[in-house]
């Protein structure tokens, strides 16, 4: 049988803004509320998402610093269905070296779902400065 066609993406907000954009180590940043959509033709099954801090300037991936994640309360999304997630506060670890980082959200960060595109799970990101 053909592989399931599932594609989880963050579809909103169109402009991703973290507050504050400059934060001290040990300080807190707030991620805005966001929407996860299943653009695929099959139900997704339960899924996770995580909040990451990356040093490479562009991509977010599971090898970056995980600030927090959730796996509970993320029931399957039907084809075309969306889930709105409220804002989240995350602490920047005190062990982080001061500098400029990419910070963002990665859907299916545990890579538990076989998707038609894994490349668009980490498109929601912006830059912050840690001091």
Phi, psi and omega in degrees: 000153180293153178293149178297146178256100180232140178211099179269128180218155170274118185258349178206150006281159179287329173248117185267117184234126176261146179230128353281169179270347171235128186218144176281152174303136184087352179278174184247139172244152179246123173274139179289165172298152183213164182241130175254131181235143172265105180274001182276180182260000179233157176297146187280329193081171180298146184217168179238169168210152182224160179249125189233156174237123185240146179262352188275001173083351183217292189275149171251130176215167186299346178277351178284175181289116178280121178272331180174157179209169178221141174232350180266148177079009180251072180293167180305141173256128176292163177305128179080354182280156180229158175229127176269129181248131180293170181295153181233143173253135179228145180267135174278121183302146179290346181276353181288135176287135177304144180157191180262135184226157167267133180232140182186187183248140174235121177277145184054045183294342177271000179053044182271346184245131175279113185249158177292333175219115174272346186287342183255016181280349187231030183282345184267101185204165177205181181251140173227163175246129176254130180239000000 
